[in-house]
Structures are given as C-alpha cells and as structure tokens.
C-alpha cells in the first residue's frame, strides 16, 4: 500500500509540477526573447532547432519513465536468459525487457495521432515557443521521477529523497499546457477549453478502474476455465529461527506458543492470529510478519551465471558465490548470511544520508531473491 500510495500521489504531483515548470520557463523565455530582439527568420530557425532537441529529450524521458509501465511487471517472472550478441556485448534478461518495451513504445507512435492532436490543439492554442516550453516541462517531470543520479544529488544536499516511480506523461503535459495558460492571466484561463480538460481528467480516473476490471475478468477466466495459477499464495511460519530472531529484537513470543512451526496462509490471517494471542505495537507486528514470511531460496550454482556483474559489485558477487548450494526458508536468513560475508551487503545506520544507500541495497537484495527463489516447493 505504501508503494501504491506513492504512485497515486504522483497523479496529483505530476500535473502540478508540469504547470509550475511551464509557468516559470515560459516567463523566462519570453523575457529572454524580448531582451535578444531576434529577427523573425532567425527566431524561426532557433525555434525549430529547439523543438527538435525538446522532442528528443521528451522521447528519452518518456522511455526512461514509462518503460516501467510496459515491462516492469515482467521483471520478477521473466524466463529470458542472457544473450551474447556476436561476441560484442551481452543483453541481460532485464535489458531484453527494456528492448522489447522500447520497440513497443516506438510502434505505438503510429497510433497516437488523435491523442497528440487533442493535447496539441484541443486544450488551448499554443505558439511554437509555448509548445517548446510545454514539452520541456513535461520532460523534466518525467526525468525527475526516473533519474537515480538526480535523486542522489538531492539527497547529497541533505534533502529527503523522492520516489522513483512511473508517472503519467499525459498528466504532466496537460499540467504544462495549463501552466502556460496561467501565465497570461484571465485571458489565458478563458482560452483553456475546460470541457476537453474535464474529459481528459475523467479518463485519468476511469482508466485504472477499467484496467482493473478487465484484468480481473481475464484472470478469473484463466483460473477457472484453464486451471492456470494466477495468484501466488504467501505463507507464514513462526519457525525456531524466527522465534530466536524475535527474542533478540526484544519481542516476547511466549504467548505465541501454539503458532510455532505452524504454517499459515495469508498475511491477514497470520496478523489476526497474532492479535488474538498478544498485544504488539504496529512496528513489532510488521517485524513479526516480515520475519515469518516463507520465501524459500537456494543459491543454485547453475544460476550464478545469471547474475548481472554490471549491477552487483565484485564483493557482492563473491559473497553470493560463497553461499552456493545453501538453502534458506526466509528472506532475512539469506540477507543476514550475505551480510556476514561482506560489508557490501550490510545496511547502514538509518538516517537521511544513508536512506538512499539502504534503498539501493534493498533493491539489489530483491534482485538476488528473484533469481534464487524456489517456486512451488
């Protein structure tokens, strides 16, 4: 729910940021052009060149952010193997997903004319200079929510990190168009076709609802007609290692005696079982649930070659290889085993400066978990 809340939050943040960036940039550009006093022919040439650059930056930012919408759900279930291309370079499983998603986005360009015309002409009339500002503002919004380097720079300034999540390009561009209109005051507001804007906004609400309904229908059909597994059940077990970990964390387990070594399906059922037997704080409750989750992993020697050496550093790779052949029932067991091998797998003290480091380390652990996860055992 925390991740979902961040994504939904960007539905509000993206158009607002787009409007703010567009309004500021438009004012600066107008003042700059007024100061430069360019000849109309030269201004036209500069504007055409600037539009090409803005389009390239927009395409780059769109691919960097929206590729997650297209291929992100396949990362944990991809069966692709690394492919060596003519001995020149190797495409990893994730890179192959990127490539397929990039091709799909490029092909989709041929079917986007009506949407493009709606954004470009139906909301409000925009001059070439205004169009450049709109594209740049939209691209900046997408780039901000995609760039790890920019996020690290922000954290380096002592500011809190912002989420790197997929945002809607259409929401950002609509916000940017409105931002340009707001710079003209009441005259600009009167030029905005609010009925078109209302139709677009209604699409922002209806799209996820329709998508959820279609997904539910097809998965229900596959599960009940073709007997396909469409949901991976999660189980929880208060095993002896889990009990020991809880005791070390100062969480009493005496009242949970009848739950020990009992496998329970679903987090809600397990949580209710905890609440019926003892009173825990929310933090303790979450710690127990996370510790007891069954997520079997085995460091299969045959899968070591699948590890991306460009994603994990040499110390992290060496630590994984030293655990070859070992099996783990819970995620935290593998995590602690890796941490005992090298400092490169250890989380740092929780503070603002280390938050981004710990987040990146957690992502790399999730990557290792996915590769060595034992399914159906």
TORTOR-445729 format. One line per 2 residues: number of its first residue (from 1); for each residue x, y, z of N, C-alpha, C. Coordinates in steps of 0.02 Angstrom, whole numbers. Example, Ala and Ser with C-alpha at 12.3 -4.5 7.8 and 13.67 -1.06 7.14 Angstrom:
! TORTOR-445729
1	660,-284,390,615,-225,390,660,-165,390; 642,-112,354,684,-53,357,645,2,394
***
This chain:
! TORTOR-445729
1	41,-60,0,0,0,0,43,63,0; 102,60,32,146,118,32,169,135,-39
3	188,82,-77,210,93,-146,153,119,-188; 93,91,-179,35,113,-217,19,186,-201
5	26,205,-137,12,274,-117,60,323,-151; 123,302,-158,172,346,-192,153,356,-265
7	131,303,-298,113,308,-369,51,352,-377; 0,340,-335,-61,381,-339,-45,454,-323
9	2,464,-277,22,533,-260,50,571,-319; 84,535,-364,112,567,-423,57,588,-472
11	-2,558,-467,-58,580,-510,-77,652,-494; -64,672,-433,-77,741,-413,-14,784,-425
13	44,756,-408,106,794,-412,127,809,-484; 117,762,-530,142,770,-599,111,830,-635
15	44,837,-637,17,897,-671,34,962,-636; 38,960,-569,56,1021,-532,127,1042,-548
17	174,994,-545,243,1009,-562,250,1033,-634; 213,999,-680,214,1019,-750,192,1091,-759
19	138,1111,-723,113,1179,-728,163,1229,-699; 194,1212,-643,243,1257,-611,304,1267,-657
21	331,1211,-681,390,1215,-726,374,1256,-788; 316,1243,-818,297,1277,-880,288,1352,-868
23	256,1370,-813,244,1441,-800,310,1478,-789; 355,1448,-751,420,1481,-738,461,1486,-802
25	465,1430,-840,506,1429,-900,478,1477,-953; 411,1480,-958,381,1524,-1009,397,1598,-995
27	393,1617,-932,409,1686,-914,482,1702,-929; 527,1655,-913,598,1666,-927,613,1670,-1001
29	582,1626,-1041,593,1625,-1113,567,1690,-1145; 508,1712,-1124,480,1774,-1152,526,1834,-1137
31	552,1837,-1076,597,1892,-1058,662,1888,-1097; 687,1826,-1106,749,1817,-1143,741,1838,-1216
33	686,1818,-1247,674,1836,-1317,663,1911,-1324; 631,1942,-1274,622,2014,-1277,688,2051,-1271
35	733,2023,-1232,799,2054,-1225,842,2043,-1287; 837,1983,-1318,879,1967,-1376,857,2004,-1439
37	792,2017,-1447,766,2052,-1506,790,2021,-1571; 777,1955,-1578,799,1918,-1637,755,1935,-1697
39	786,1931,-1756,748,1939,-1819,701,1879,-1825; 643,1889,-1856,593,1837,-1861,620,1774,-1893
41	660,1781,-1946,687,1722,-1981,734,1683,-1935; 777,1719,-1899,824,1686,-1854,786,1654,-1795
43	736,1689,-1769,696,1661,-1715,661,1597,-1737; 636,1597,-1798,603,1537,-1825,653,1479,-1829
45	714,1492,-1852,764,1439,-1858,783,1412,-1789; 793,1458,-1741,810,1436,-1673,753,1395,-1642
47	692,1418,-1655,634,1382,-1626,628,1312,-1653; 638,1303,-1719,635,1236,-1750,688,1191,-1720
49	749,1217,-1713,803,1177,-1685,788,1159,-1612; 763,1207,-1574,746,1195,-1504,691,1143,-1497
51	643,1144,-1543,588,1095,-1541,614,1025,-1553; 663,1018,-1599,692,952,-1612,728,926,-1549
53	767,970,-1517,802,949,-1456,752,932,-1401; 700,972,-1395,650,959,-1343,614,893,-1356
55	599,879,-1421,568,815,-1437,612,756,-1421; 678,763,-1434,725,709,-1417,729,698,-1342
57	733,753,-1304,735,748,-1231,670,719,-1204; 614,739,-1235,549,712,-1215,544,638,-1227
59	568,615,-1285,567,543,-1301,611,504,-1253; 670,533,-1237,715,500,-1190,683,493,-1121
61	654,548,-1096,623,547,-1030,562,500,-1028; 524,500,-1084,466,456,-1088,487,383,-1084
63	540,365,-1121,564,297,-1119,592,278,-1051; 629,325,-1020,659,311,-955,607,299,-902
65	551,334,-906,499,327,-854,446,276,-872; 418,281,-931,360,241,-948,376,169,-968
67	440,153,-977,457,83,-991,438,39,-932; 436,70,-872,415,33,-812,342,12,-817
69	300,55,-846,230,38,-854,221,-21,-901; 265,-25,-951,257,-76,-1003,286,-143,-981
71	346,-143,-954,381,-206,-942,396,-221,-868; 382,-173,-824,401,-183,-753,371,-246,-722
73	310,-263,-740,277,-321,-709,310,-387,-729; 350,-387,-782,381,-448,-805,449,-462,-772
75	476,-413,-735,544,-420,-709,551,-482,-665; 502,-493,-620,507,-549,-573,488,-616,-603
77	458,-616,-664,435,-679,-693,467,-693,-761; 515,-651,-782,546,-661,-848,587,-726,-850
79	579,-763,-904,616,-825,-913,674,-816,-962; 687,-754,-982,741,-740,-1030,809,-756,-999
81	853,-781,-1040,922,-793,-1021,967,-739,-1053; 1026,-729,-1024,1072,-681,-1053,1090,-703,-1124
83	1092,-655,-1170,1105,-669,-1241,1168,-632,-1262; 1217,-669,-1288,1278,-638,-1313,1268,-620,-1387
85	1278,-557,-1404,1266,-533,-1472,1333,-527,-1508; 1348,-578,-1548,1408,-577,-1590,1474,-568,-1553
87	1475,-585,-1490,1535,-577,-1451,1552,-505,-1435; 1507,-458,-1453,1519,-387,-1441,1493,-364,-1373
89	1434,-387,-1356,1405,-368,-1292,1352,-420,-1273; 1331,-417,-1210,1282,-464,-1184,1220,-427,-1161
91	1162,-452,-1181,1098,-424,-1159,1072,-466,-1102; 1064,-436,-1043,1037,-472,-986,961,-480,-994
93	931,-518,-949,859,-529,-951,821,-463,-947; 841,-420,-901,807,-356,-892,818,-311,-953
95	878,-312,-981,892,-270,-1040,850,-293,-1100; 837,-358,-1106,794,-382,-1159,722,-357,-1150
97	700,-353,-1088,634,-324,-1074,633,-251,-1094; 687,-214,-1078,691,-144,-1098,685,-138,-1174
99	721,-181,-1210,721,-177,-1282,651,-190,-1311; 618,-242,-1286,550,-257,-1310,502,-200,-1294
101	508,-172,-1234,465,-116,-1216,478,-55,-1259; 543,-41,-1274,560,15,-1317,531,8,-1386
103	534,-53,-1413,506,-66,-1480,430,-56,-1479; 398,-81,-1425,325,-75,-1419,305,-1,-1416
105	342,39,-1377,326,111,-1372,335,145,-1440; 389,126,-1476,402,156,-1542,346,139,-1592
107	323,77,-1591,269,56,-1636,205,94,-1619; 194,105,-1554,133,140,-1532,128,211,-1558
109	185,240,-1579,184,308,-1607,136,313,-1666; 131,259,-1706,90,261,-1766,15,265,-1751
111	-4,252,-1688,-75,252,-1671,-92,309,-1622; -48,358,-1616,-58,409,-1565,-80,476,-1593
113	-98,480,-1657,-112,545,-1688,-170,581,-1655; -225,546,-1641,-283,580,-1613,-269,606,-1543
115	-232,567,-1503,-214,590,-1436,-168,651,-1442; -121,648,-1489,-74,704,-1499,-112,767,-1519
117	-160,761,-1563,-198,819,-1586,-240,848,-1529; -266,805,-1485,-306,829,-1428,-263,872,-1382
119	-203,846,-1366,-159,883,-1321,-133,947,-1354; -117,942,-1419,-85,998,-1453,-132,1053,-1475
121	-195,1037,-1488,-240,1088,-1517,-305,1097,-1480; -328,1047,-1444,-396,1050,-1416,-400,1083,-1348
123	-345,1080,-1307,-348,1109,-1241,-346,1186,-1245; -297,1212,-1281,-291,1284,-1292,-241,1296,-1348
125	-246,1352,-1384,-198,1366,-1437,-129,1382,-1406; -76,1352,-1434,-8,1360,-1408,38,1381,-1465
127	78,1432,-1453,127,1454,-1503,186,1405,-1505; 229,1409,-1557,288,1365,-1558,332,1372,-1497
129	342,1433,-1473,382,1444,-1412,347,1412,-1352; 281,1421,-1348,242,1390,-1294,246,1314,-1297
131	245,1287,-1359,250,1214,-1367,317,1189,-1342; 370,1226,-1356,436,1206,-1331,437,1204,-1255
133	407,1254,-1224,404,1257,-1151,364,1198,-1123; 308,1181,-1155,266,1126,-1132,304,1060,-1134
135	337,1047,-1190,374,984,-1197,431,980,-1147; 467,1035,-1138,522,1036,-1090,497,1025,-1018
137	441,1057,-1001,413,1050,-934,391,978,-922; 356,949,-971,335,879,-965,396,833,-958
139	447,844,-999,506,801,-998,543,805,-932; 546,865,-903,579,874,-838,543,835,-784
141	476,835,-785,438,798,-735,453,723,-741; 452,697,-802,466,625,-812,538,609,-792
143	584,654,-810,655,643,-795,667,642,-719; 635,687,-683,644,692,-611,625,626,-577
145	569,597,-598,545,535,-566,579,473,-594; 630,481,-638,665,424,-666,739,423,-648
147	769,480,-634,841,486,-628,867,469,-559; 906,415,-555,938,397,-492,992,448,-474
149	1029,471,-525,1082,519,-513,1055,584,-484; 999,608,-510,969,669,-484,945,659,-413
151	916,600,-400,893,585,-332,952,585,-283; 1008,555,-304,1067,553,-262,1094,624,-249
153	1091,666,-300,1113,736,-292,1069,772,-241; 1004,761,-245,957,792,-198,972,769,-126
155	984,705,-118,999,677,-52,1066,705,-27; 1114,714,-73,1179,741,-55,1174,812,-28
157	1121,848,-46,1110,915,-20,1077,915,48; 1064,854,74,1032,849,139,956,850,136
159	928,845,76,856,846,68,829,774,66; 767,763,85,739,695,84,732,669,13
161	742,604,2,735,576,-66,662,573,-87; 651,580,-151,584,574,-179,578,506,-213
163	518,479,-223,511,413,-252,527,411,-326; 559,357,-348,570,346,-419,515,298,-443
165	462,326,-469,403,287,-487,379,309,-556; 342,266,-591,315,286,-656,261,339,-648
167	266,392,-686,215,445,-684,183,451,-753; 126,483,-755,88,489,-818,114,548,-859
169	137,533,-919,160,586,-965,102,631,-985; 42,602,-993,-15,642,-1014,-35,691,-959
171	-31,670,-896,-46,715,-841,4,772,-837; 68,755,-848,121,806,-846,112,858,-902
173	96,834,-963,91,879,-1019,28,923,-1014; -26,895,-988,-86,935,-979,-74,989,-926
175	-39,970,-873,-21,1020,-822,22,1075,-851; 69,1056,-896,113,1105,-927,74,1153,-972
177	26,1128,-1010,-15,1171,-1053,-54,1221,-1010; -81,1198,-955,-118,1243,-910,-71,1295,-880
179	-9,1273,-864,40,1319,-837,54,1376,-884; 61,1361,-949,72,1413,-999,11,1459,-1002
181	-49,1430,-997,-109,1472,-999,-114,1518,-939; -92,1494,-881,-96,1535,-820,-51,1596,-823
183	3,1592,-863,48,1650,-868,15,1709,-903; -40,1696,-939,-75,1751,-974,-134,1777,-933
185	-138,1756,-870,-191,1782,-827,-260,1759,-848; -310,1803,-839,-378,1786,-855,-388,1771,-930
187	-350,1807,-972,-356,1794,-1044,-334,1723,-1060; -281,1700,-1028,-258,1632,-1039,-307,1580,-1012
189	-337,1595,-954,-385,1548,-925,-446,1541,-969; -467,1597,-1000,-525,1594,-1045,-510,1555,-1108
191	-447,1550,-1128,-430,1513,-1188,-428,1437,-1176; -423,1416,-1113,-422,1344,-1098,-491,1315,-1108
193	-496,1262,-1146,-560,1229,-1158,-571,1179,-1101; -607,1202,-1050,-615,1164,-989,-655,1100,-999
195	-698,1098,-1049,-737,1037,-1062,-690,981,-1086; -642,999,-1130,-593,949,-1152,-550,927,-1094
197	-531,974,-1052,-489,958,-993,-527,911,-946; -592,922,-938,-633,880,-895,-637,809,-922
199	-643,803,-989,-644,737,-1019,-578,700,-1008; -523,736,-1014,-457,705,-1003,-451,683,-930
201	-471,726,-884,-467,710,-813,-510,650,-795; -569,645,-826,-612,587,-813,-579,522,-837
203	-538,528,-890,-501,470,-914,-448,448,-864; -419,497,-827,-369,479,-776,-401,437,-720
205	-465,449,-707,-500,412,-654,-526,345,-681; -555,347,-741,-586,286,-767,-536,234,-792
207	-477,257,-816,-429,210,-844,-407,156,-795; -384,172,-734,-365,118,-688,-423,74,-667
209	-483,103,-663,-542,62,-645,-558,12,-700; -559,35,-763,-573,-10,-819,-518,-62,-825
211	-455,-41,-817,-399,-88,-820,-405,-142,-767; -423,-123,-706,-431,-172,-652,-487,-221,-668
213	-543,-196,-696,-600,-240,-712,-581,-290,-767; -546,-266,-820,-526,-311,-874,-477,-364,-848
215	-429,-342,-807,-380,-389,-780,-414,-442,-737; -460,-420,-694,-496,-467,-651,-534,-518,-692
217	-568,-495,-745,-608,-540,-787,-564,-593,-820; -509,-572,-851,-467,-620,-887,-432,-668,-839
219	-409,-643,-782,-376,-688,-735,-426,-737,-705; -486,-715,-691,-539,-760,-667,-554,-814,-719
221	-555,-793,-783,-568,-840,-838,-511,-892,-843; -449,-868,-841,-392,-914,-846,-390,-962,-787
223	-406,-938,-728,-402,-979,-669,-456,-1033,-668; -517,-1015,-688,-574,-1061,-680,-588,-1102,-742
225	-566,-1079,-801,-579,-1117,-862,-517,-1159,-881; -459,-1127,-879,-398,-1163,-900,-356,-1187,-840
227	-383,-1177,-779,-350,-1201,-718,-277,-1176,-713; -267,-1113,-732,-200,-1084,-727,-192,-1047,-660
229	-133,-1052,-631,-120,-1016,-569,-108,-942,-585; -149,-899,-557,-142,-827,-570,-123,-788,-508
231	-117,-823,-451,-100,-789,-389,-54,-834,-349; 1,-806,-325,49,-844,-286,34,-833,-212
233	9,-885,-179,-8,-880,-108,55,-870,-66; 51,-828,-15,107,-815,30,92,-850,96
235	142,-886,122,134,-922,184,181,-894,238; 161,-905,301,199,-880,358,209,-937,408
237	268,-937,438,285,-990,486,328,-962,542; 305,-970,603,343,-948,661,393,-1003,679
239	442,-1012,636,492,-1065,645,538,-1048,703; 579,-1096,722,627,-1086,777,674,-1027,763
241	704,-1023,702,747,-965,688,710,-898,694; 646,-897,674,607,-836,679,596,-818,752
243	579,-867,793,569,-855,864,632,-827,896; 689,-856,878,753,-832,905,766,-760,883
245	750,-744,821,760,-676,796,716,-626,833; 654,-646,847,609,-602,883,633,-590,954
247	657,-642,986,683,-635,1054,743,-588,1055; 787,-593,1005,845,-549,1001,824,-477,991
249	767,-466,957,742,-399,945,701,-373,1004; 695,-413,1057,659,-392,1117,584,-400,1111
251	561,-443,1066,489,-455,1058,472,-521,1091; 431,-521,1144,414,-584,1179,372,-630,1136
253	385,-694,1138,349,-743,1097,313,-795,1139; 313,-786,1206,283,-836,1249,210,-849,1234
255	172,-797,1217,101,-805,1204,87,-836,1136; 139,-845,1096,129,-871,1028,148,-944,1022
257	150,-978,1079,173,-1047,1080,136,-1093,1032; 70,-1087,1028,31,-1132,984,39,-1115,910
259	69,-1057,895,80,-1039,825,148,-1063,799; 192,-1083,844,259,-1102,824,259,-1164,779
261	298,-1157,725,305,-1210,674,240,-1228,639; 191,-1183,642,128,-1192,607,126,-1147,546
263	112,-1176,487,111,-1138,426,42,-1106,416; 41,-1041,405,-21,-1003,398,-21,-968,331
265	-77,-973,293,-82,-939,229,-113,-870,239; -86,-822,203,-111,-753,200,-89,-712,261
267	-65,-652,247,-39,-607,299,-95,-585,347; -155,-575,320,-210,-551,362,-228,-604,414
269	-230,-667,394,-246,-722,440,-191,-727,494; -128,-722,472,-72,-727,519,-73,-668,568
271	-87,-608,542,-90,-549,584,-145,-554,636; -204,-578,614,-260,-586,661,-243,-637,715
273	-206,-690,696,-184,-739,745,-138,-709,798; -95,-663,776,-51,-629,823,-91,-586,872
275	-140,-549,845,-179,-504,886,-223,-540,936; -244,-600,919,-286,-639,964,-247,-665,1024
277	-181,-670,1016,-140,-701,1068,-100,-652,1110; -86,-594,1083,-45,-546,1120,-56,-476,1090
279	-31,-426,1126,-35,-357,1103,35,-333,1083; 41,-313,1021,105,-289,995,95,-219,967
281	149,-180,965,146,-116,930,144,-130,855; 125,-79,816,122,-88,744,190,-106,715
283	243,-75,742,311,-90,718,330,-162,734; 314,-186,794,328,-255,813,289,-304,770
285	226,-287,758,183,-330,717,211,-338,647; 231,-282,616,259,-285,549,324,-324,548
287	365,-317,601,428,-353,605,416,-428,609; 366,-449,648,350,-520,654,326,-549,587
289	281,-512,554,254,-536,491,309,-541,438; 353,-491,434,408,-493,386,456,-549,401
291	468,-562,465,516,-615,484,487,-684,470; 422,-692,478,392,-758,472,373,-776,400
293	375,-728,355,356,-743,285,401,-796,255; 371,-847,226,409,-901,194,425,-879,122
295	488,-877,107,511,-859,40,575,-900,28; 563,-962,6,619,-1008,1,667,-989,-55
297	731,-989,-39,783,-975,-89,838,-1028,-83; 868,-1042,-139,925,-1087,-141,977,-1058,-189
299	1038,-1050,-165,1090,-1023,-208,1113,-1079,-254; 1076,-1086,-309,1089,-1138,-358,1152,-1121,-398
301	1204,-1164,-394,1266,-1150,-431,1255,-1139,-506; 1203,-1171,-534,1189,-1164,-605,1161,-1095,-623
303	1136,-1058,-573,1107,-993,-586,1155,-935,-572; 1215,-951,-548,1263,-898,-532,1282,-857,-593
305	1282,-890,-652,1300,-854,-713,1246,-803,-734; 1186,-810,-706,1133,-763,-723,1141,-695,-689
307	1183,-692,-638,1192,-629,-601,1224,-576,-646; 1198,-516,-643,1222,-461,-684,1281,-427,-650
309	1341,-438,-678,1402,-411,-648,1405,-335,-652; 1364,-305,-696,1363,-232,-701,1316,-201,-649
311	1274,-242,-618,1226,-219,-568,1252,-230,-497; 1285,-287,-486,1313,-303,-421,1388,-292,-423
313	1417,-267,-368,1489,-255,-367,1526,-320,-353; 1591,-323,-363,1630,-386,-355,1623,-417,-286
315	1622,-376,-233,1615,-404,-166,1548,-437,-156; 1496,-406,-183,1429,-435,-177,1424,-501,-216
317	1452,-503,-276,1452,-564,-316,1491,-620,-281; 1549,-603,-254,1590,-653,-220,1554,-682,-159
319	1518,-640,-123,1482,-663,-64,1428,-713,-83; 1393,-700,-138,1340,-746,-161,1370,-813,-181
321	1426,-810,-216,1457,-873,-239,1482,-916,-181; 1502,-884,-126,1525,-922,-68,1467,-959,-33
323	1406,-938,-48,1347,-971,-19,1317,-1023,-66; 1350,-1039,-119,1325,-1086,-169,1305,-1152,-136
325	1245,-1176,-152,1220,-1240,-126,1178,-1233,-63; 1179,-1176,-30,1142,-1168,32,1069,-1147,18
327	1024,-1167,63,953,-1151,57,930,-1111,117; 878,-1070,107,853,-1027,160,777,-1026,156
329	744,-1027,215,671,-1029,218,642,-959,216; 677,-911,245,652,-842,249,700,-794,215
331	675,-738,192,717,-688,158,773,-664,203; 756,-647,265,805,-617,310,864,-664,323
333	853,-730,317,908,-777,328,962,-770,274; 940,-764,211,988,-753,157,1021,-685,164
335	981,-635,183,1008,-568,191,1062,-566,245; 1050,-598,302,1100,-599,355,1161,-640,337
337	1150,-695,299,1207,-736,277,1253,-696,231; 1223,-656,187,1263,-614,143,1299,-560,182
339	1265,-531,231,1295,-477,271,1355,-503,311; 1352,-567,331,1409,-596,368,1469,-606,323
341	1456,-610,258,1510,-622,210,1550,-559,194; 1514,-503,187,1547,-441,167,1506,-380,189
343	1541,-325,200,1508,-263,219,1465,-235,162; 1480,-257,100,1443,-232,42,1369,-252,44
345	1352,-301,86,1282,-323,92,1251,-300,158; 1284,-254,194,1258,-231,259,1225,-163,253
347	1167,-157,284,1133,-93,286,1169,-46,334; 1164,18,318,1195,69,360,1144,97,410
349	1169,134,458,1126,163,509,1072,206,477; 1012,201,503,956,236,473,960,311,487
351	972,350,435,969,422,437,959,448,366; 951,513,359,936,542,293,991,528,243
353	1054,531,264,1110,523,218,1115,451,193; 1096,403,235,1103,333,216,1039,303,186
355	986,342,184,922,316,161,926,291,89; 958,329,46,963,309,-24,1008,248,-32
357	1063,245,6,1107,187,3,1068,124,23; 1032,127,78,993,69,101,939,50,51
359	909,100,18,857,86,-32,888,48,-91; 946,70,-115,978,37,-171,1000,-34,-152
361	1024,-42,-90,1044,-109,-67,984,-155,-63; 928,-129,-41,867,-169,-37,844,-191,-106
363	852,-148,-156,834,-166,-224,879,-222,-250; 943,-221,-233,989,-273,-255,975,-339,-220
365	954,-335,-157,933,-396,-122,871,-426,-154; 823,-384,-172,763,-408,-207,781,-442,-272
367	830,-414,-307,855,-444,-370,883,-514,-358; 922,-522,-305,951,-587,-288,896,-636,-267
369	848,-612,-228,793,-654,-207,756,-683,-267; 742,-640,-316,704,-662,-375,742,-716,-414
371	807,-709,-420,846,-757,-459,847,-826,-426; 854,-827,-360,865,-891,-324,802,-914,-288
373	745,-883,-301,683,-904,-270,662,-973,-293; 643,-1015,-246,621,-1083,-262,545,-1083,-263
375	515,-1094,-322,444,-1089,-331,413,-1159,-326; 357,-1163,-289,318,-1225,-287,348,-1280,-247
377	395,-1265,-202,423,-1318,-160,390,-1314,-91
***
